[in-house]
Amino acid sequence: MSTITRSRRLRTVAVATASVFALGLTLAGCAGGGDAPAAGGSADELEAALEEGGEITYWSWTPSAEAQVAAFEDAYPNVDVKLVNAGTNTEEYTKLQNAITAGSGAPDVAQVEYYAIPQFALSDSLVDLAPYGFSDLEDQYTPGPWGAVTVGDAVYGLPQDSGPMAMFYNAAVFDEFDIEVPTTYDEYVAAAEKLHTADPTKFITSDTGDAGFTTSMIWQAGGRPFSADGTDVSINLQDEGSKRWADSWNRLVEGGLLSDTPGWSDEWYRALGDGTIATLLTGAWMPGVLESSVADAAGDWRVAPMPTYDGTPVTAENGGGGQVVLKQSKNPALAAAFLKWLNSDPASIEVFLASGGFPATTAELESDEFLNAESEYFGGQKINEVLVDAAKNVPSGWQYLPYQVYANSIFGDTVGQSYLNSGDLNEGLQAWQDQLVDYGNQQGFTVE
């Protein structure tokens, strides 16, 4: 099961602790703490560190982590990697922030999702890996994930997986109700209306309000509502792209055309299996979820590009993350060397792919073996062809807030109310914006 799958399952749990986490993190200043040596040096230090060896600690919840660590230690027997599962998603981030605040106890390397990286970077808790030559690795990764681990010239991590969005649809349901695969959102809404009119128990998709889904959909629609330069932050959830998504999605919300089945619940999995939910607009990590949790629907599902607004092929990232080096590390060169191997060495990538992850590395995405793999679950379709095309169609320029964890935690109290009341999503986005501006200014940011 992918990194993203596990993290998304815990989003509802994460909300309870996210605001506490954010309050301690936002402007922590020199939060790296401890007596760690100053990071810097050059790419040559990485090989020297591997030869000298030593011990580092790695926090991760990825299903591939244990096998990757074993493969690394086989290749570099002088290095001992202590693998710790410190919890998933915000559970890990809270422990990480507590260690940063205390000045000790942080790992050398940690798994962090893309949306949370800016918070740790701004609090000066992460090693800039550019002096170790990591900037030269940019061409190895797709643009969306690379942009998520960099700020200006600084490189704060390396991408591990990615989630370019596609439309997963139940072809058996589409055939039964004579529905064409939609290529635009006008067609998608029309398909929703046709399906629900023919059978009121069926819905085109489920959505009860999810911050990660919303920001991804705004990204695809051309919105860039967040920007940050240090502590100067701009928020505009009424920009053209945000309104384009909200106006389109309102037709589903206000029309009662969305299932209110909570995502990742047992009921949700059953609905995906019996055709009650006919499509999912989500990240490229979804195939593994369907195969493992909706096995009874094998052969029914297919993958198609995301619907668009004007026919131009464009999508967005949904989920994913990478690894970072903490400033508390006593041996940042060795930690950086391990991270470089973890997310760029072919031996490590092979282990990651075997666990069902969708890679962020261009070499794997361009390989004939990966592209031509036929999925039995998806009726023999070469689904990676669609998913790789999606990865190529993710536009650049997206930024998360430097307090995105907090932002996600209050989504249900703002935009979520529009879903609950079948109301205008634009009003919910405005309420979200107002609270985010107030919170940011209270935390010492300059927000407009």
N, C-alpha and C positions, 0 to 999 in steps of 0.2 A: 504494500500500500504506500502511496506517495507521501512525501513530506506534507504537501498541501492538504491532502485528504485528512490527515490526522489533525492538522491545525484548524481547518475549517469546522471540524466536528466540535471543537472546543470553543468556538467563538462565543456561544451563549454563556459558557462558564467564564470565559475570559473577561466579559463585560463587568463582572462583579468586582474584579481586582484592577481593572485597567486604569481607573482614575487615580487610585492610590499610587500605582506605579508611575504614572505620568507626573504627578506632583513632585515626586522625589527626583525625577530625572531631568526635567526640562532645561534649566539653566544651572546645572551643577558646577559649571566652571571647570576647574582643573580636577575633574572627578576621577581621573585615572588612578590616583592615589598610590600608596605603597612606595617601596623603594626600587621599583623596576628600573633597569637600565634604559637610557634614552634610546628609542628606536631610530634607525636611520641606516647608514651603511650603504651597501651596494648589492647587486645581484650575486657577486662572487661570494658574499658571506653565506648564502644559502647552502651551497655545496660544502663549504667548510664546516658549517653547523651540522650538516648531515653526517659528515665523516667523524666529527668529534662526538656526536651523539648526546644523549641526555634524556631527561624525562619531561614530558609535557602533558597537560590535562586537556581533554576535548569534551565539551558538552554538546550532546546531540540527541535528538529523538528519531532520527531517520532510520528506517528499517534496514538500510544498507550499511549503517555506520560500523557495526561489529565486523562485518566481513571486509570492509575497506581498511579498517585499522589493522586487521590481521595481515592483509596483503601488504600494507605499508611496512609493517614490522618485519615481514619476510624479506622485503627489498632493502630495508635499512635496519639491520639487527642491532645497531648501536643505539637506536632510539626506542624508548619505552613510551607508548601513548596510553594514558589512563583514560578510558572512555567512561563518561558519566551521563546517565539520562537524568537530567535535573528537572524534568517535566516538559510538557508540551506548550508551545505558544507562550502566552503571558505568564504562565506558571514559571517557566524558565526565566523570562525577562525580569520578573519581580525578584527572583533570587539573584540574578545577575546585577540588578541595580542595587540591591542590598549590599552585595559584596563590593561594588564600586564605591558606594557611600562609606562603607566601613574601611576602605583602603586595603583590604586583603580578602582572599577567598575566591577571587574570580578565576576562571580557567584561562589557559593560554589561548585556546581557540574555542569559539562558540558558534553554534548554528543560530542565525537570526533571519527572520523573514524580511523581504524587501521593504515592506511598509514601516518596519520598526528600526531599520538601520539609521535613518536620519537622526532619530532621537539620541542614540548612543554616540553618533559622530559629533553632534553639536555639543554634547556634554564632555567632549574631549576624552572619551573613554577608549577610543579605538586607535590602533596603530595605522598611520598612513603607509600603505605598502608600496607607493610609487617609488621611493628610493631603492627598493629591492628589485626594481625592474618590472613591476606588475603592470605598468602602463603599456608595456610592449605586448601584453597578452590580449589586448582589446579585440583584435580580429578573430580570436578564437571563440567569441561569444556573440549571441544575437543581441541587437541593439537595446531592446527593452531591459533585459536583465543586467546588461553592462551599465546602462544608465542608472540603474537602481543601486549599484554599489559604488558609484563615483559621485564626487561633489567637486566641481571645477577640475583642478589638476590632481586632486587627492583620490586615491583608490583605497577604499575602506574594507574591501572584501573581494571575494570571487564568487560568481554565480554558480549554483549547483544545478537547480532545476528551473523550469519555466512553465508558464501556463498560458500560451497564446490561446485565445478563445475561438471556439468553433460551436456549431449547432449540432448537438446530438439529438437525433429524432427516432421515434419508433415507426419504422417503415410499415409495420403491420397495421398500425392504427391509421396511418396516412392512406394506405391502400384501401382499408375498409371504408373510409369515409371520403374517398376520392379527393384527397387533398394533395395539391402540388407542393413540392418543396419550395418554401418561400426564399426569395433572394433579396427582398427589400422588407423594411418594417411595415410598409403599407400592406404587403402580401402576408406578412406574419400576423398582423392584426386581423386581416380578412380570414386567414386560416383559423385563428382563435375563435372568431365568431361562427364560422361554419361548423367547427367541431362541437362547440358547446351548445349550439342550437340543435344539432342533430342528436346529441346525447349530453344532457345537462350534468351528468356525472363525470364528464371528461373535460380536461383543461389543456390548453396549449403548453402551459408550464406552471410552476409554483414559484411564488415570491411573496414573502411576508415582510420584506424589508431587511436588506443585508448591506452593510456599509461597503464591504469589499466588492460585492456585485455592482452596487451603484457607482462607485468610483471607476470601476472598469468600464461600465457602460458609458459613463460620461467621457472617459478617455477615448473610446471608440467613436463617439459622436463628435469629437474634435474639441471637447472642453479641456481647458487647462486651468481649473479653478484655484489651484494652490501654487504659490511660488515662495521661495525662501532664499534669502541671502544673509547668512549668519542669523542674527536675531530680527532682521527685517522680514516681515511676512505679509503676503498679500492673499486675501481670500475673496473669491468671486464665484459663488455657486449660482449666480444668475448670468454667467457668460453664455455666449451663443451655443456652445456645445452642451452645456448643462441643461439649458432650456430645450434644445433639440431633443435630448433624451427624455426629459420630463414630459414634454408635450406628447411625444410618441407613446411613452409607457403609460401616460394617463388614460389613454384609450382602453388599456387593459385593466388598470386599477379601477377606474370609475365605471367601467362596463361590467364589472364582476367576472372577468374572464380569466382570472388567475386563481389557482388553487391556493388555499390557505394552509395547506399541509406543511408543518415545520420541516425545514431541511434537515437531513441526517437523522431523522427519526425512523422508527420501525415502520410507521405508517407511510412515510415518504418512500422508503425502499419498496414497499408493497405496491404503491401507486406507480412507481416506475416499472414494476414487473407486470402489472395487469393492464397497463395502458391508460390508467386514469390521468397520468401526467405524460404528455406526448413528446415534449422536447425539453432540452436543457441547454441554455446558453452559458457555457462555462469553459474552464481551462482544459488544456490538452492532457492533464493527468486523469481525466474522468474515465477513460476506458478501464483502467485497473479497478476502479470502484464498481463499475457496472459488472465486470466479470466476476469479482469476488462477492458482491453483495446482492446482485440481481441476476443470479445465474439462470433462473427459470425463463428469462427473456432472451436467452442466447439465440442469435439468428434474427431477432426482430429489429435490433437497433442499427443505425447507420450514422455516418458523420458527414456534414456538409459545411461549407463556409458560413460564417456569420451573415445574417441579413445585414443590409446596409441602407443608408438613407438615400443615396443617389446612384447606386450601382458601382461606385468605386470600391474595389476590394480593400477593405481596411478592417482591422480588428484591434484588440488590446490584450494586455496581460491580465491574468486573474490568478493570483496566488504565486507561490514560489519563494525561494530564498537562497541564501548562500551562507558562507562562513566568514568570520572576522577574527582578527587577532586583538586581544585586549591589552591595553597599556600596562596592566599589572603583570604581564608576562615577564618572568625573570630571564627568559631566553627568546626574545622576539624573532631573532633570525631563524631559530629552529622551528618556532611556531609558524612563521611565514613559509618556510620550506615545506612543512607538512601540509599547510593549506594549499600551496601551489600544486603539490602532488595530488592532493585530494580532489581538486576540481579541474585539473588539466591533464593529468597523466592518463594515457589510454587504459592502463590496467585498472585504475580506480573507476574510470567512467564505465568500463565493462561491468564491474560489480554493481554500480549504481543502476545501469539499465536492466540488469537481471532482476532487480527488485521492483521493476515496474515504473521507474521514474521517467519523466520526459526531460531530455537533456537541454541545457542552455548552450551547449558547445556546437559550433557550426560543422565541425568535422563529422560528428555523428549524424547530424541532421541531413548532411549531404551524401551519406554513404548509401550505396545501392542496396545493401542488406537491410538497412533500416527502412528505406523508402518502399522497398518492394515486399516487405513482410505482409502476408495476408492474415487477417484476423478472423479466426473461426467464429468468434462471438459476434462479430459484425458482418456475418454472412459472406466471409471471404474477401471483404473490401480491404483495399490497401489504405487503411485509415491514416497512416503516417504521411502519405502524400498530401492529404488535406491539412493535417496538423502542421506540417513543415511549411506549407504555403502560408498558413496563418502566421507562423513565426516571422516570416519575411514581410508581412503586411502590418506589423505593429509600428505605429508612428512614434517618433521620438518626442522629447520635450516634456514628458509627464514628470511631475514632482509630487511627492507626498509632503504633508505637513511635518514639521519637526516635533509635533506632538500628535501624530496620527493615531497612536494607540488610544489616547484619550478621546480623540475625535470619534473613533469607531465606537467607543463605549457609550456615547450619548446619542448615537444615531437613532436608536429605538425611541427615544423620548422626543425626537424632532421629526425627521422624515418618516420614521416608523408610524407616527400618528396619522400621517396621510394615508398610509396603507390601511391602518386599522379602521379609519373612518371613510374609506373609499373616496378620499379627497384629492385635492390638487397637490401633486408632488412638488411643484414650484414653491408652494407655501412652506412645505416641509423643508426644502433645501434652504429657503431664506431663514427659517428658524434655526436650522443647523448652523448656518453661517453666523448668525447673530451671537449664538452661544460660543462659537469657536473664536470669534473676534474678542469677545469679553474675556474668555479664559486666557487667551494668549497674552493680552495686555496685562492681566493680573499676574501672569507668570514672568513678566519682565521682557516679553517680546514687544516689538513695535508693529502692530497689526493694523492693516487698513483693508 
